[in-house]
Amino acid sequence: MSSSELPTKEANVLRGHEGAVLAARDNSKLSSCGGDRQVFYWDVSTGRVIRKFRGHDSEVNAVKFNEYSSVVVSAGYDQSVRAWDCRSHSTEPIQIIDTFTDSVMSICLTKTEIIAGCVDGTVRTFDIRLGREISDNLGQPVNCISMSNDGNCILASCLDSTLRLLDRTSGELLQEYKGHTCKSYKMDCCLTNTDAHVIGGSEDGFIYFWDLVDASVISSSRAHASVWVFVTIPEVVNYNGYLHMSHF
């Protein structure tokens, strides 16, 4: 899709949260979170909140749908990850993971695993099927994680202005990416569709592109005049076709 084909007018406005928002795979539902300690489950077409999930004791930082958009998983400042059944009328969590020692900032999901990045410096993988937890300690607060498209690696943004690439199987640190500034804010990061490049934001408003293998900065440009916090890669474009958003 070219830029000229992108929508220019809003179709609907869903009000109620100032936090993370995630769409289901078929784009018919949304999940959002915020400082009110709740997770909202939305119907996109009507703009109506289908359900409000309650249970976190403080601000909710992140939400993710599972593969079938039947479960929403949330991460919060209350040092917990909680799972919610979208098909049930219950507003209580169906699972709570509270083994963290600090705020949980970011989550990724596979078919059987919940992967979480925490300010305590760990990236933790919970195998729901086997009931097993694996923890990789990066030694620095983790504020965002992203999985490679092949599922073999985790990219972690840390508050020492470094992105770290981990092998999911061994926990080995494969590479570090530097040049940006990330010391005070949650800064998003991801890999491009081909896993050939790494993308990350910076507190000075710049967006950075690194080569995955040798960690060299391919390009950097000012995307915003303020702190840059979010990026996503549309599936139909190359690594230059990023979307970005400023928060402050």
Secondary structure, DSSP 8 states (H G I E B T S, - for coil): --GGGS--S-S----S-SS-EEE-TTSSEEEEE-TTSEEEEEETTTTEEEEEEE--SS-EEEEEE-TTSSEEEEEETTS-EEEEETTSS--S-SEEE---SS-EEEEEE-SSEEEEEETTSEEEEEETTTTEEEEEE-SS-EEEEEE-TTSSEEEEEETTTEEEEEETTT--EEEEE-SS--SSS---EEE-TTSSEEEEE-TTSEEEEEETTT--EEEEEE--SS-EEEEE--TTS-TT--EEEE--
